[in-house]
Amino acid sequence: MSNEITRFHTGAPEELEKRFAQRAAMMQPSEIRALFAVASRPEIVSLAGGMPNLSALPMEMFAQVVEKLVKENGQEALQYGSGQGHPKLREQICDVMALEGIRAHPDDVIVTTGSQQALDLISRIFIDPGDVVLVEAPSYVGALGTFHQYEANVCHVEIDQDGLIPARLREAIASLRAENRKIKFLYLIPNYQNPAGVTLTADRRTEILDICRDEKIFVVEDNPYGLLGFEKPSPNAMRAEDSENVIYLGSFSKTIAPGFRVGWTLVPQALKEKLVIAAESSILCPSNFAQLAISSYLADQPWRDQIASFCNLYRERRDAMLEALELYFPKGATWTKPDGGFYIWVTLPPEIDTKAMVPDAIAAKVAYVPGTAFYADGLGSWSMRLSYCYPTPERIREGIKALGGVITREMARRELN
């Protein structure tokens, strides 16, 4: 197992490395990618990846949507499109965002190849080497990788069960300002956060927006999970409260299907031109076919009911994982209890190194992501992210039981030493 994981970290030959641009040295694979070859084995219960569970998606229906699109509108669907995205889909995206209180105009929406591309474009526009990006502690591994490639310095800000702590944000900003550091934006996932699963409360959203507005720091609100609440809707999006200082990222990967790779960013009007130029230079235009397939689905199918089906599926799996954690994890372990989304964050006693424990977990036929993947500064070694979105409830219970045994044995070994 260790050889397979190590293989992803081997670099290019030294002779070739000298020919790369300096920024290429910043490109490193994530710890999640390094686990994929092992975690994808059928005998392994993977609690590592965040793949949406498409078993609730009626494939026959989508086949009909695509067939109708090609037959009736194939000339447009298979052609180049606008760099900003298809006008009809941008209108429909505004309808989707309205569910979370956002009033938006289609002209301010830019369709991207997943929200990850939007994050890359924003970073390209704003970040100079050495600039500071504020993020939650822990934060989304894909964002950390992007910021790293653009040579930003990442400053983590503490969270708790109610999300980012405003007082800690104030302290971080004051400390950085005292050092004359340039802060470009705050990046956060307010709803069912990846990786911690927590949701930022409504009152904290307002306070954080006030802080960032006063300090002239943009807020990048990444919201792929906002419609996947289990018991109640999430609070209104931060963008709903501030249209001038919030850059909003959305995606259909979690609410429809990731294979289409359709996301978007809603930007303050003053930023739109730069974002469109950056998008056009990156991919020329997003896929017309994928956009029109999504658009046809939104126009002709009961997509709100489909989201409700996903919520039911993920709620059942979350409940299975929480029950199994109570049964099989040792005393001294704690975990978050998400109200939606895909993830649970587990905290173990500080002497436990979850990264070093991965080989033992794989030997026990279970995979997870060590907490260090979600920090830019090497912290998080005592924590792990568990994903409940993809395995069946039965497999989740099996995996948690096996992982609980691994942790229990590791804690006992530590006590003996």
C-alpha angles and dihedrals in degrees: 000000000000092000091054092051093045091053091072091058099054110113132216119281113286091244091057094043089066090061096054123098113258091251090062088072088066092059109100130160117249123246088244093058089049089058097049098087091055100033092053093064109115093233092056120087100220114210087159111081127064099220113155113243107243096184088100092054113096102231094191089059092051091048088057092048092052094043092052091047094054094043097046104028107014095127091063098034093056095043133086115276143193119308089228094050137260112315095225094051091048088056091050091048087058088055090051092050090049087071087071097044099266119143106198141163119229090232089069094052120094117192114220139183093266121322088277089074090051089054090051092050093049090050091049092052099044111027125085118179109282096022117134126242118191115218139168121269103263106024141180111290093219091057093048090052092051094048090047092053090053088051097245123157108236119216115195120215120203122254133192135186089298096051131248112012110233094207090056090049091054090049093049092050093047092049093049093045090052088057091048090243118162112237113199104180148331114247118200144154104219099183122065089334124227112259105005100043093222126136124223110237121239095246092050090051090058093046093048091049090051092050094049094044091052092047094045093239119143119232116223105202111197109194114171095138103041096111093046098084116143107200104017139355118278118250116276115286117269088238088063088065099040122028096171103054104030125085107198125207122198137174142191091209094096101033098042117004135314094219092077090060093210119152136141147205126221108206138184107266093248090062099046099090094052092048093049092049090049091048093050092050090049103048105351089230138352117257110287090200094055092044095050092045089055090044092051091049092051091047100046109024134067093252095166089058089050091054088050088054090053090049091053091049094049093043090057091051094046090052091050091052095047091049092048092048090055091050103042112022118092127244111275093048119107132182144185122256107218123207091209145340128064112293149076121192116215123200119199131186109293094248091065114094107204093188092056089046095059096092091054090050092050089050086055088051099249132108133200137160117257115234094242089076089070099052128072093205103054096260125129099067091136095055141064141195118233121194120205099176102094114032122074117257089254092054091046091056090047092050096046091049091053093045092047088056092051092051093045091052092047092051091049091050090051091051092052091052 
